[in-house]
Amino acid sequence: QVQLVESGGGLVQAGGSLRLTCAATRRIFSVYTIGWFRQAPGTGHALVATSSSGGTKNYVDSVKGRFTISRDNAKNTMYLEMNDLKPEDTAVYYCNTPGAVNWGQGTQVTVSS
C-alpha cells in the first residue's frame, strides 16, 4: 500500500508563495494520475490540480496561472508551487488519487490578508 505524505504548508501573507511537497513511499507518479486537493473548514475535499502518468496537467480555474503542479518520478515526489496566494486559498492541502476515500494528514496553508 502506498503512503503519500504532504509537507510544505505554512502561514503566508496574501501575494506570497509556498511550495508543497507530496512524497510517496514507492513509485506511483509515473503510473497513476495524482492530484492536489484542498479542504477548507466545513467543506469537502476539492480538487485543485492533477498530473497524469503521461504528464498532462489540469487545474481548476481559480488557481490557473498561479499554481503549478510538477513531479520528480525518480524521487517519487510531486510538488505544488503556489504563487500570488489569496486568503481564499486557505485550506488543508492533500495529495491523492482522484476518487480516493482514505486521506493522509495533509498540510495546512494559511493566507493572511
C-alpha positions in Angstrom: 0.0 0.0 0.0 1.4 3.4 -1.0 1.6 6.2 1.5 1.5 9.8 0.5 2.9 12.4 2.9 2.3 16.1 2.4 4.5 18.9 3.6 5.5 22.5 3.0 2.4 24.4 4.2 2.6 27.4 6.4 1.4 30.9 7.1 2.0 33.5 4.4 0.7 36.9 3.5 -1.5 37.5 0.5 0.6 37.6 -2.6 3.2 35.3 -1.2 4.3 31.9 -2.3 4.6 28.4 -1.0 5.8 25.1 -2.4 4.1 21.9 -1.2 5.6 18.5 -1.4 4.0 15.1 -1.7 6.3 12.2 -1.0 5.3 8.7 -2.0 6.6 5.5 -0.4 7.0 3.9 -3.8 6.8 4.6 -7.5 3.4 5.9 -8.3 3.5 9.3 -10.1 4.6 7.7 -13.4 1.8 5.2 -13.2 -1.3 6.9 -11.9 -2.9 10.3 -12.1 -2.3 12.1 -8.8 -3.9 15.3 -7.7 -3.6 18.0 -5.2 -6.8 18.6 -3.2 -7.7 21.1 -0.5 -10.3 21.2 2.3 -11.4 24.4 3.8 -13.2 24.3 7.2 -16.7 22.9 6.8 -16.2 21.8 3.2 -15.2 18.6 1.4 -12.0 17.8 -0.4 -11.9 20.0 -3.6 -9.7 19.1 -6.5 -7.0 21.8 -7.2 -4.8 20.2 -9.9 -3.9 16.9 -11.4 -0.9 15.4 -13.1 -1.4 12.3 -15.2 1.1 9.5 -15.7 1.6 10.9 -19.2 2.4 14.3 -18.0 -0.9 16.1 -18.7 -1.6 18.7 -16.2 -5.0 20.2 -15.3 -6.0 23.0 -12.9 -9.2 24.4 -11.6 -10.0 27.8 -12.9 -9.4 29.5 -9.5 -5.7 28.6 -9.5 -4.8 28.7 -13.2 -1.8 31.0 -13.7 -0.9 30.9 -10.0 -0.3 27.3 -9.2 2.0 24.8 -10.9 1.9 21.1 -10.4 5.1 19.1 -11.1 6.7 15.8 -10.2 10.1 14.1 -9.9 9.5 10.5 -10.7 13.0 9.5 -9.7 12.3 10.8 -6.2 8.7 9.6 -6.0 7.8 13.2 -5.2 5.2 15.6 -6.5 5.1 19.4 -5.9 2.6 22.2 -6.0 4.1 25.6 -6.5 1.7 28.2 -5.3 2.2 31.9 -6.2 0.1 35.0 -5.6 -1.7 33.3 -2.8 -5.0 34.7 -1.7 -6.9 34.3 1.6 -9.4 32.0 -0.2 -6.6 29.6 -0.8 -6.5 28.9 3.0 -7.1 25.2 3.5 -5.5 21.9 4.4 -3.9 20.6 1.2 -3.7 16.9 0.3 -2.3 14.8 -2.5 -4.2 11.7 -3.5 -5.6 9.8 -6.4 -8.9 11.1 -7.7 -11.8 9.1 -6.2 -9.8 8.1 -3.1 -11.6 7.6 0.1 -8.7 7.5 2.5 -6.7 10.7 3.2 -3.4 11.5 4.8 -2.7 14.2 7.3 -2.4 17.0 4.8 -0.5 20.2 5.2 -2.1 23.5 6.4 -1.8 26.6 4.2 -3.0 29.8 5.8 -3.0 33.0 3.8 -3.5 36.2 5.7 -4.9 39.4 4.2 
